Amino acid sequence: MEHAEWKAFVDELRTTWKRLWWDRIDDRVKAEGIARENYSSLFVDRGTVIIATRDFKPLDFFEILECHKPSEIPNAIPPNASVGGWGRFIRSVLSRQKSFIKREGPAPLKKDCQKDQQKKKGGRGWLHY
């Protein structure tokens, strides 16, 4: 399987994945979603629970891609964001590094101009006669 064929297969699998979630049957009483059709490429049969509220492991698109991955293409599947990748690397490594650039703040204001000013009320208030 060549790279172009693999890309076409992944695009077709992605559209099937979207159709699975779009056409599901929502059971509001049991609070779960059920597959309406058979999706053999996604390993989902008709009537399979695909989403639920409690104690449920949802389907993962990357796990399905791993099952279909050809051995000829070594980097056929990009890493999942929760497992790795550039976003994870930036969050875990780069954002926690100490920066070696020392930035100086603005120069402190000199308070020389306050010596020449008269204190308000002579330190205890202006007297009005």
C-alpha positions as CSV (number, residue, x, y, z in Angstrom):
1,M,0.0,0.0,0.0
2,E,1.5,3.3,-1.1
3,H,1.3,6.6,0.8
4,A,-1.4,8.0,-1.6
5,E,-3.6,4.9,-1.2
6,W,-3.1,5.0,2.6
7,K,-4.2,8.7,2.7
8,A,-7.3,7.9,0.6
9,F,-8.1,5.0,3.0
10,V,-7.7,7.2,6.0
11,D,-10.0,9.9,4.5
12,E,-12.6,7.3,3.7
13,L,-12.3,5.9,7.3
14,R,-12.7,9.4,8.7
15,T,-15.9,10.0,6.7
16,T,-17.2,6.6,8.0
17,W,-16.3,7.6,11.5
18,K,-18.2,10.9,11.2
19,R,-21.2,9.0,9.7
20,L,-21.1,6.6,12.7
21,W,-21.4,9.5,15.1
22,W,-24.0,11.4,13.0
23,D,-26.3,8.4,12.5
24,R,-26.2,7.0,16.0
25,I,-29.4,6.3,17.9
26,D,-29.6,8.2,21.2
27,D,-31.4,6.3,23.9
28,R,-32.3,9.0,26.4
29,V,-33.7,6.5,29.0
30,K,-30.4,4.6,29.3
31,A,-28.3,7.6,28.4
32,E,-26.3,6.0,25.7
33,G,-25.7,6.1,22.0
34,I,-26.1,3.0,19.8
35,A,-24.7,2.3,16.3
36,R,-27.5,2.2,13.7
37,E,-25.6,0.2,11.1
38,N,-22.7,-2.2,10.7
39,Y,-19.4,-0.5,10.2
40,S,-16.9,-3.3,9.5
41,S,-14.0,-1.0,8.8
42,L,-14.5,0.6,12.3
43,F,-15.1,-2.9,14.0
44,V,-18.6,-1.8,15.1
45,D,-21.7,-3.9,14.7
46,R,-25.3,-2.8,14.6
47,G,-26.6,-2.2,18.1
48,T,-23.2,-1.7,19.7
49,V,-23.1,0.9,22.4
50,I,-20.7,3.6,21.2
51,I,-21.2,6.2,23.9
52,A,-22.5,6.0,27.5
53,T,-22.3,8.0,30.6
54,R,-20.9,5.6,33.2
55,D,-18.1,3.0,33.2
56,F,-17.5,3.1,29.5
57,K,-14.4,3.2,27.4
58,P,-15.3,5.2,24.2
59,L,-14.1,4.3,20.8
60,D,-10.8,5.7,19.7
61,F,-10.1,6.6,16.1
62,F,-6.3,6.2,16.5
63,E,-6.7,2.7,17.9
64,I,-8.7,1.7,14.9
65,L,-6.1,3.3,12.6
66,E,-3.4,1.2,14.4
67,C,-5.3,-2.0,13.6
68,H,-5.4,-1.0,9.9
69,K,-1.9,0.3,9.7
70,P,0.3,-1.2,6.9
71,S,3.7,-2.4,7.8
72,E,5.3,-0.7,4.7
73,I,4.7,2.8,5.9
74,P,6.5,3.3,9.2
75,N,5.0,6.7,10.2
76,A,1.6,6.2,8.9
77,I,-0.2,7.5,12.0
78,P,0.6,10.7,13.8
79,P,0.8,10.4,17.5
80,N,-2.3,11.2,19.5
81,A,-2.2,14.5,21.3
82,S,-2.6,12.9,24.7
83,V,0.2,10.5,24.1
84,G,2.7,12.8,22.4
85,G,3.3,15.2,19.6
86,W,4.4,18.9,19.4
87,G,1.5,20.2,21.6
88,R,2.4,17.7,24.4
89,F,6.1,18.5,24.1
90,I,5.5,22.2,24.4
91,R,3.2,21.8,27.4
92,S,5.4,19.3,29.3
93,V,9.0,20.5,28.4
94,L,9.2,24.0,27.0
95,S,6.6,25.7,29.3
96,R,8.3,24.4,32.4
97,Q,11.8,25.5,31.5
98,K,13.3,28.4,33.2
99,S,14.1,31.2,30.8
100,F,17.7,32.4,30.9
101,I,16.8,35.8,29.6
102,K,16.8,38.4,32.4
103,R,14.5,41.2,31.6
104,E,14.8,44.4,33.5
105,G,11.7,46.2,34.5
106,P,11.2,49.9,34.0
107,A,13.5,52.2,35.8
108,P,12.2,53.3,39.2
109,L,10.9,56.8,39.4
110,K,13.1,59.2,41.2
111,K,11.3,60.9,44.1
112,D,13.5,64.0,44.0
113,C,10.6,66.1,42.7
114,Q,8.6,65.4,45.8
115,K,11.2,67.2,48.1
116,D,10.5,70.5,46.5
117,Q,6.7,70.3,46.8
118,Q,4.9,71.7,49.8
119,K,3.3,69.1,52.0
120,K,-0.5,69.2,51.9
121,K,-1.7,71.0,55.0
122,G,1.8,71.2,56.3
123,G,1.9,67.6,57.1
124,R,-1.3,67.9,59.2
125,G,-3.5,69.7,56.7
126,W,-3.9,73.1,55.1
127,L,-5.4,75.6,57.4
128,H,-8.1,77.8,56.0
129,Y,-8.6,81.1,57.8
